């Protein structure tokens, strides 16, 4: 009799936990996250805010926005940690990349590069590349970087602050490694998009 009671209680508890787990999974699967649309541009969805710079998630390949971008350039961070991200981004957006001027950078800036020729390594000087693009008369910079600037001055030039800077990052930014960069970006027109 005691053995049957223990078995019955065990079956009841197991059934209760199983039913509860299924119910919980059902609710979790049917819960939709609400996103705020940005500037009536449906390809960008706001997901986070890092030191007052908005961060967006983009699930589709890069698509030219409805705004006039002016003279555009793509800047590629060639540090080792960016190789896989940039290679994948390029494969999914070949036409986009072909239609833009493209430079790569580490502590130096390499103009008119081809993805296949980039050797990923070195430190990262984000601001030198951005400021050189501004000096060259570009209106929009598509910056592919994790923003882990580790050498050189952290300062947007006066011309850079007037450009539109659209950052493609492989992750939501780590505030410890990117805090000073993001702080300086607040003085410009910057949008950060993560694709992960």
Secondary structure, 3 states (H helix, E strand, C coil): CHHHHHHHHHHHHHHHHHHHHHHHHHHHHCCCCCCEEECCEEEEEEEEEECCEEEEECCCCCCCCCCCCCCEEEEEECCHHHHHHHHHHHHHCHHHHHCCEEEEECCCEECCCCHHHCCCCCCCCHHHHHHHHHHCCCCEEEEECCCCCCCCCCCCCCCHHHCEEEEEECCCCCHHHHHHHHHHHCCCEEEEEECC
